[in-house]
């Protein structure tokens, strides 16, 4: 299953020559090491430059993941709160709740 994107009606605007799009992104339910693929076109852009927001896992929002945009591979990576000497750790390759959703802000062109 692919990521699904639900654009927010009030979340579409420009700052200078950059587009900003807000969307609720529902993830696939099975995280692969290296992230979840998403295309710029799915958020109304030609190129994504940055993604901001938090992903909550499960309907009860019991786990929050920080998002990182991997522009080279066009993937959204999720990092957890467990911080070690080298920083936060990437979500392990594993199944997770199918109701995992990110309320995300995309910045690009």
ZAZAZA-834514 format. One record per residue (C-alpha): residue number from 1; residue in one letter; x, y, z. Coordinates in nm, 2 decimals, padded with zeros to 4 digits. Layout:
BEGIN
<site NUM, A, <X, Y, Z>>
...
END
This chain:
BEGIN
<site 1, X, <00.00, 00.00, 00.00>>
<site 2, X, <00.13, 00.35, -00.08>>
<site 3, X, <00.12, 00.66, 00.13>>
<site 4, X, <-00.20, 00.86, 00.09>>
<site 5, X, <-00.21, 01.24, 00.10>>
<site 6, X, <-00.51, 01.44, 00.20>>
<site 7, X, <-00.44, 01.81, 00.13>>
<site 8, X, <-00.59, 02.06, 00.38>>
<site 9, X, <-00.80, 02.32, 00.21>>
<site 10, X, <-00.67, 02.61, 00.42>>
<site 11, X, <-00.31, 02.48, 00.40>>
<site 12, X, <-00.21, 02.60, 00.05>>
<site 13, X, <-00.01, 02.92, 00.02>>
<site 14, X, <00.31, 03.07, -00.10>>
<site 15, X, <00.59, 03.25, 00.08>>
<site 16, X, <00.78, 03.45, -00.18>>
<site 17, X, <00.86, 03.21, -00.47>>
<site 18, X, <00.82, 02.89, -00.25>>
<site 19, X, <00.51, 02.68, -00.22>>
<site 20, X, <00.39, 02.57, 00.12>>
<site 21, X, <00.14, 02.28, 00.14>>
<site 22, X, <-00.01, 02.13, 00.45>>
<site 23, X, <-00.15, 01.78, 00.44>>
<site 24, X, <-00.25, 01.48, 00.65>>
<site 25, X, <-00.04, 01.19, 00.53>>
<site 26, X, <-00.15, 00.84, 00.61>>
<site 27, X, <00.14, 00.59, 00.61>>
<site 28, X, <00.14, 00.24, 00.46>>
<site 29, X, <00.14, 00.04, 00.79>>
<site 30, X, <00.48, -00.12, 00.72>>
<site 31, X, <00.79, 00.10, 00.76>>
<site 32, X, <01.09, 00.00, 00.55>>
<site 33, X, <01.44, 00.11, 00.66>>
<site 34, X, <01.53, 00.42, 00.46>>
<site 35, X, <01.18, 00.57, 00.47>>
<site 36, X, <00.84, 00.59, 00.30>>
<site 37, X, <00.84, 00.70, -00.07>>
<site 38, X, <00.64, 01.01, -00.16>>
<site 39, X, <00.64, 01.22, -00.48>>
<site 40, X, <00.64, 01.60, -00.50>>
<site 41, X, <00.34, 01.58, -00.73>>
<site 42, X, <00.13, 01.41, -00.45>>
<site 43, X, <00.15, 01.74, -00.26>>
<site 44, X, <00.12, 01.97, -00.57>>
<site 45, X, <00.49, 02.05, -00.62>>
<site 46, X, <00.77, 01.99, -00.86>>
<site 47, X, <01.03, 01.96, -00.59>>
<site 48, X, <01.01, 01.92, -00.21>>
<site 49, X, <01.28, 02.11, -00.02>>
<site 50, X, <01.18, 02.04, 00.34>>
<site 51, X, <00.90, 01.87, 00.54>>
<site 52, X, <00.80, 01.97, 00.89>>
<site 53, X, <00.57, 01.81, 01.14>>
<site 54, X, <00.52, 01.51, 01.36>>
<site 55, X, <00.38, 01.16, 01.28>>
<site 56, X, <00.16, 01.00, 01.55>>
<site 57, X, <00.13, 00.62, 01.56>>
<site 58, X, <-00.20, 00.46, 01.62>>
<site 59, X, <-00.54, 00.61, 01.69>>
<site 60, X, <-00.45, 00.69, 02.05>>
<site 61, X, <-00.15, 00.89, 01.94>>
<site 62, X, <00.07, 00.71, 02.19>>
<site 63, X, <00.39, 00.74, 01.99>>
<site 64, X, <00.53, 01.04, 01.80>>
<site 65, X, <00.80, 01.03, 01.53>>
<site 66, X, <01.00, 01.33, 01.40>>
<site 67, X, <01.00, 01.34, 01.02>>
<site 68, X, <01.30, 01.39, 00.80>>
<site 69, X, <01.29, 01.46, 00.42>>
<site 70, X, <01.55, 01.25, 00.23>>
<site 71, X, <01.55, 01.45, -00.09>>
<site 72, X, <01.81, 01.22, -00.27>>
<site 73, X, <01.57, 00.92, -00.24>>
<site 74, X, <01.24, 01.11, -00.22>>
<site 75, X, <01.14, 00.94, 00.10>>
<site 76, X, <01.01, 01.05, 00.44>>
<site 77, X, <01.21, 00.90, 00.72>>
<site 78, X, <01.08, 00.88, 01.08>>
<site 79, X, <01.30, 00.92, 01.38>>
<site 80, X, <01.21, 00.84, 01.74>>
<site 81, X, <01.26, 01.01, 02.07>>
<site 82, X, <01.53, 00.76, 02.18>>
<site 83, X, <01.84, 00.98, 02.15>>
<site 84, X, <02.19, 00.84, 02.18>>
<site 85, X, <02.53, 00.99, 02.14>>
<site 86, X, <02.47, 01.02, 01.76>>
<site 87, X, <02.12, 01.17, 01.78>>
<site 88, X, <01.77, 01.03, 01.74>>
<site 89, X, <01.73, 00.68, 01.60>>
<site 90, X, <01.54, 00.59, 01.28>>
<site 91, X, <01.22, 00.39, 01.31>>
<site 92, X, <01.31, 00.02, 01.27>>
<site 93, X, <01.18, -00.17, 00.97>>
<site 94, X, <00.86, -00.31, 01.11>>
<site 95, X, <00.48, -00.31, 01.08>>
<site 96, X, <00.30, -00.03, 01.26>>
<site 97, X, <-00.06, 00.08, 01.31>>
<site 98, X, <-00.24, 00.15, 00.98>>
<site 99, X, <-00.38, 00.46, 01.14>>
<site 100, X, <-00.04, 00.62, 01.15>>
<site 101, X, <-00.08, 00.98, 01.03>>
<site 102, X, <00.14, 01.28, 01.00>>
<site 103, X, <00.01, 01.64, 00.99>>
<site 104, X, <00.28, 01.77, 00.77>>
<site 105, X, <00.39, 02.10, 00.61>>
<site 106, X, <00.58, 02.06, 00.28>>
<site 107, X, <00.80, 02.35, 00.15>>
<site 108, X, <00.92, 02.35, -00.21>>
<site 109, X, <00.87, 02.46, -00.56>>
END
